[in-house]
């Protein structure tokens, strides 16, 4: 099972080196301006990946708005679960 909520599956370049983050950790890092790029992302994937992340963040913010984007992974995890009506399996790649 690969759980996007808890497993560090997304490789990022935080400005030096490489980190692997879960989806909530990625949204928190993006909110804090700590992501400069992604590992393994191809040119034709960049736009859809950006749209996906922005849509997730916008959907979460529409339901639970904040004055500034939170850099706390737990906010994003709760928001992702809210989008999935509490069904954790919705964020698992293999069920």
N, CA, C and O of each residue as an XYZ file, in Angstrom:
380
protein
N       0.849     -1.175      0.000
C       0.000      0.000      0.000
C       0.893      1.236      0.000
O       1.902      1.269      0.705
N       0.543      2.223     -0.762
C       1.248      3.497     -0.807
C       0.255      4.585     -0.442
O      -0.645      4.911     -1.217
N       0.432      5.141      0.750
C      -0.502      6.125      1.292
C       0.059      7.533      1.114
O       1.064      7.881      1.734
N      -0.574      8.335      0.283
C      -0.112      9.695      0.039
C      -0.196     10.579      1.278
O       0.510     11.583      1.369
N      -1.055     10.214      2.239
C      -1.193     11.010      3.452
C      -0.031     10.817      4.412
O       0.293     11.722      5.181
N       0.600      9.649      4.376
C       1.630      9.367      5.381
C       2.977      8.938      4.809
O       4.006      9.152      5.450
N       2.997      8.348      3.637
C       4.243      7.824      3.075
C       4.994      8.910      2.315
O       4.389      9.635      1.526
N       6.298      9.035      2.538
C       7.103     10.024      1.806
C       7.398      9.541      0.385
O       8.462      8.980      0.124
N       6.471      9.757     -0.513
C       6.550      9.236     -1.881
C       6.937     10.286     -2.919
O       7.252      9.938     -4.057
N       6.919     11.562     -2.544
C       7.126     12.636     -3.514
C       8.498     13.258     -3.288
O       8.762     13.854     -2.244
N       9.361     13.108     -4.281
C      10.708     13.659     -4.185
C      10.739     15.128     -4.579
O      10.196     15.519     -5.612
N      11.384     15.940     -3.738
C      11.481     17.375     -4.014
C      12.915     17.859     -3.816
O      13.711     17.249     -3.102
N      13.212     18.975     -4.471
C      14.467     19.697     -4.267
C      14.130     20.916     -3.412
O      13.494     21.853     -3.895
N      14.549     20.912     -2.152
C      14.222     22.037     -1.281
C      15.222     23.188     -1.353
O      15.161     24.108     -0.537
N      16.116     23.151     -2.292
C      17.124     24.186     -2.408
C      18.517     23.618     -2.274
O      19.499     24.255     -2.654
N      18.596     22.440     -1.744
C      19.860     21.737     -1.618
C      19.559     20.294     -1.268
O      18.885     20.026     -0.274
N      20.042     19.372     -2.060
C      19.761     17.971     -1.800
C      18.388     17.561     -2.280
O      17.768     18.224     -3.112
N      17.928     16.444     -1.732
C      16.633     15.880     -2.113
C      15.912     15.439     -0.847
O      16.521     14.858      0.051
N      14.625     15.714     -0.777
C      13.760     15.233      0.300
C      12.638     14.413     -0.308
O      12.271     14.613     -1.466
N      12.095     13.493      0.471
C      10.902     12.756      0.073
C       9.816     13.111      1.082
O      10.020     13.024      2.292
N       8.654     13.515      0.559
C       7.573     14.022      1.398
C       6.259     13.311      1.110
O       6.036     12.800      0.013
N       5.398     13.290      2.115
C       4.012     12.868      1.902
C       3.279     14.042      1.247
O       3.828     15.140      1.159
N       2.064     13.823      0.795
C       1.295     14.897      0.157
C       1.012     16.054      1.125
O       1.181     17.209      0.733
N       0.590     15.799      2.371
C       0.397     16.929      3.293
C       1.702     17.676      3.573
O       1.702     18.902      3.684
N       2.800     16.951      3.686
C       4.094     17.602      3.897
C       4.476     18.450      2.688
O       5.038     19.534      2.842
N       4.172     17.961      1.485
C       4.458     18.720      0.278
C       3.647     20.011      0.248
O       4.197     21.074     -0.038
N       2.360     19.938      0.535
C       1.524     21.140      0.527
C       2.015     22.145      1.570
O       1.990     23.351      1.325
N       2.459     21.661      2.722
C       3.006     22.541      3.755
C       4.309     23.180      3.278
O       4.520     24.378      3.468
N       5.175     22.391      2.665
C       6.454     22.911      2.165
C       6.230     23.932      1.045
O       6.923     24.947      0.981
N       5.271     23.663      0.170
C       4.937     24.623     -0.890
C       4.413     25.924     -0.287
O       4.761     27.011     -0.748
N       3.585     25.811      0.734
C       3.031     27.000      1.400
C       4.131     27.844      2.032
O       4.029     29.070      2.093
N       5.180     27.180      2.500
C       6.302     27.872      3.133
C       7.349     28.327      2.115
O       8.344     28.950      2.486
N       7.130     28.023      0.841
C       8.074     28.417     -0.200
C       9.370     27.640     -0.167
O      10.418     28.170     -0.537
N       9.319     26.374      0.276
C      10.533     25.576      0.446
C      10.770     24.540     -0.645
O      11.641     23.684     -0.494
N      10.018     24.598     -1.733
C      10.195     23.619     -2.815
C      10.656     24.355     -4.075
O       9.986     25.268     -4.558
N      11.800     23.943     -4.588
C      12.316     24.539     -5.821
C      12.060     23.663     -7.044
O      12.115     24.148     -8.174
N      11.784     22.397     -6.832
C      11.522     21.491     -7.943
C      11.227     20.094     -7.429
O      11.205     19.845     -6.224
N      11.003     19.193     -8.367
C      10.633     17.814     -8.051
C      11.608     16.848     -8.707
O      12.167     17.141     -9.764
N      11.806     15.719     -8.090
C      12.647     14.689     -8.693
C      11.795     13.879     -9.660
O      10.642     13.564     -9.365
N      12.351     13.551    -10.788
C      11.673     12.667    -11.728
C      10.523     13.275    -12.510
O       9.903     12.580    -13.314
N      10.221     14.534    -12.306
C       9.117     15.162    -13.033
C       9.582     15.546    -14.434
O      10.571     16.261    -14.593
N       8.874     15.072    -15.434
C       9.211     15.371    -16.824
C       8.495     16.648    -17.277
O       7.494     17.053    -16.686
N       9.014     17.261    -18.313
C       8.472     18.541    -18.787
C       6.971     18.470    -19.073
O       6.234     19.394    -18.731
N       6.513     17.386    -19.695
C       5.092     17.281    -20.046
C       4.202     17.022    -18.830
O       2.977     17.103    -18.931
N       4.808     16.710    -17.680
C       4.045     16.460    -16.455
C       3.929     17.696    -15.570
O       3.090     17.736    -14.670
N       4.755     18.696    -15.812
C       4.835     19.849    -14.909
C       3.508     20.604    -14.789
O       3.066     20.893    -13.677
N       2.877     20.923    -15.903
C       1.621     21.677    -15.839
C       0.498     20.894    -15.160
O      -0.164     21.446    -14.282
N       0.251     19.623    -15.528
C      -0.816     18.887    -14.839
C      -0.536     18.708    -13.341
O      -1.460     18.760    -12.529
N       0.726     18.499    -12.976
C       1.088     18.339    -11.569
C       0.796     19.640    -10.816
O       0.254     19.610     -9.711
N       1.151     20.766    -11.405
C       0.879     22.069    -10.796
C      -0.628     22.283    -10.629
O      -1.087     22.692     -9.563
N      -1.383     22.008    -11.677
C      -2.836     22.177    -11.619
C      -3.439     21.290    -10.529
O      -4.303     21.740     -9.776
N      -2.995     20.046    -10.438
C      -3.486     19.117     -9.415
C      -3.239     19.679     -8.016
O      -4.151     19.703     -7.189
N      -2.024     20.128     -7.747
C      -1.694     20.630     -6.413
C      -2.463     21.912     -6.085
O      -2.942     22.079     -4.964
N      -2.579     22.809     -7.057
C      -3.314     24.053     -6.828
C      -4.792     23.752     -6.582
O      -5.411     24.366     -5.713
N      -5.354     22.825     -7.328
C      -6.773     22.484     -7.149
C      -7.019     21.883     -5.764
O      -8.013     22.204     -5.112
N      -6.113     21.012     -5.317
C      -6.248     20.453     -3.967
C      -6.211     21.563     -2.919
O      -7.074     21.640     -2.045
N      -5.198     22.417     -3.024
C      -5.052     23.484     -2.042
C      -6.251     24.433     -2.076
O      -6.747     24.838     -1.024
N      -6.717     24.787     -3.263
C      -7.866     25.687     -3.385
C      -9.135     25.049     -2.814
O      -9.937     25.726     -2.172
N      -9.311     23.769     -3.045
C     -10.491     23.074     -2.525
C     -10.467     23.026     -1.005
O     -11.496     23.207     -0.354
N      -9.293     22.782     -0.446
C      -9.166     22.752      1.019
C      -9.403     24.144      1.580
O     -10.121     24.306      2.567
N      -8.797     25.155      0.952
C      -8.967     26.533      1.421
C     -10.416     27.006      1.283
O     -10.882     27.797      2.102
N     -11.124     26.540      0.271
C     -12.530     26.919      0.101
C     -13.373     26.399      1.257
O     -14.342     27.041      1.663
N     -13.004     25.232      1.789
C     -13.759     24.644      2.896
C     -13.320     25.179      4.250
O     -14.145     25.364      5.145
N     -12.015     25.429      4.404
C     -11.481     25.909      5.685
C     -10.476     27.026      5.412
O      -9.266     26.813      5.497
N     -10.976     28.211      5.086
C     -10.076     29.300      4.709
C      -9.198     29.773      5.868
O      -9.591     29.742      7.034
N      -8.011     30.205      5.504
C      -7.082     30.812      6.453
C      -6.559     32.101      5.821
O      -6.606     32.267      4.602
N      -6.063     33.006      6.654
C      -5.533     34.273      6.132
C      -4.276     34.043      5.301
O      -4.069     34.704      4.283
N      -3.436     33.101      5.736
C      -2.226     32.733      5.003
C      -2.219     31.226      4.835
O      -2.813     30.508      5.639
N      -1.554     30.743      3.799
C      -1.477     29.301      3.598
C      -0.686     28.665      4.737
O       0.456     29.057      4.978
N      -1.262     27.697      5.441
C      -0.574     27.069      6.566
C       0.622     26.234      6.115
O       0.578     25.562      5.085
N       1.684     26.291      6.903
C       2.843     25.447      6.628
C       2.890     24.264      7.596
O       3.955     23.717      7.883
N       1.714     23.884      8.089
C       1.571     22.778      9.015
C       0.971     21.578      8.273
O      -0.163     21.664      7.802
N       1.701     20.462      8.155
C       1.172     19.298      7.426
C      -0.155     18.774      7.968
O      -0.957     18.235      7.205
N      -0.401     18.922      9.279
C      -1.648     18.385      9.828
C      -2.870     19.130      9.285
O      -3.926     18.522      9.112
N      -2.746     20.432      9.013
C      -3.845     21.187      8.397
C      -4.185     20.578      7.040
O      -5.353     20.356      6.722
N      -3.148     20.313      6.246
C      -3.359     19.784      4.896
C      -3.871     18.348      4.943
O      -4.703     17.964      4.122
N      -3.387     17.556      5.886
C      -3.895     16.180      6.000
C      -5.376     16.182      6.359
O      -6.163     15.447      5.762
N      -5.758     17.005      7.332
C      -7.176     17.102      7.699
C      -8.010     17.586      6.515
O      -9.121     17.104      6.291
N      -7.471     18.533      5.765
C      -8.181     19.044      4.594
C      -8.352     17.994      3.516
O      -9.422     17.883      2.916
N      -7.301     17.219      3.265
C      -7.389     16.142      2.272
C      -8.400     15.091      2.703
O      -9.158     14.582      1.877
N      -8.415     14.763      3.986
C      -9.408     13.806      4.487
C     -10.819     14.368      4.368
O     -11.759     13.638      4.056
N     -10.963     15.653      4.615
C     -12.272     16.290      4.474
C     -12.761     16.196      3.032
O     -13.938     15.926      2.793
N     -11.860     16.418      2.068
C     -12.240     16.296      0.654
C     -12.705     14.882      0.321
O     -13.570     14.691     -0.534
N     -12.126     13.892      1.001
C     -12.467     12.485      0.749
C     -13.537     11.980      1.713
O     -13.742     10.773      1.846
N     -14.215     12.906      2.380
C     -15.277     12.570      3.336
C     -14.800     11.585      4.391
O     -15.547     10.701      4.810
N     -13.548     11.743      4.818
C     -12.990     10.933      5.898
C     -12.490      9.559      5.501
O     -12.049      8.792      6.357
N     -12.551      9.237      4.228
C     -12.136      7.911      3.761
C     -10.639      7.950      3.430
O     -10.238      8.427      2.368
N      -9.826      7.442      4.354
C      -8.361      7.461      4.186
C      -7.915      6.715      2.941
O      -6.933      7.096      2.304
N      -8.631      5.653      2.590
C      -8.255      4.852      1.418
C      -8.293      5.656      0.129
O      -7.672      5.266     -0.860
N      -9.004      6.759      0.123
C      -9.078      7.609     -1.067
C      -7.709      8.140     -1.459
O      -7.501      8.494     -2.619
N      -6.780      8.204     -0.529
C      -5.456      8.734     -0.772
C      -4.396      7.644     -0.851
O      -3.199      7.926     -0.811
N      -4.842      6.404     -0.964
C      -3.910      5.288     -1.127
C      -3.829      4.929     -2.597
O      -4.846      4.845     -3.286
N      -2.600      4.715     -3.074
C      -2.417      4.407     -4.481
C      -2.793      2.973     -4.819
O      -3.207      2.678     -5.940
N      -2.646      2.078     -3.834
C      -3.016      0.680     -4.029
C      -3.859      0.261     -2.821
O      -3.404      0.348     -1.681
N      -5.082     -0.191     -3.078
C      -5.967     -0.598     -2.000
C      -6.275     -2.076     -2.159
O      -7.012     -2.644     -1.354
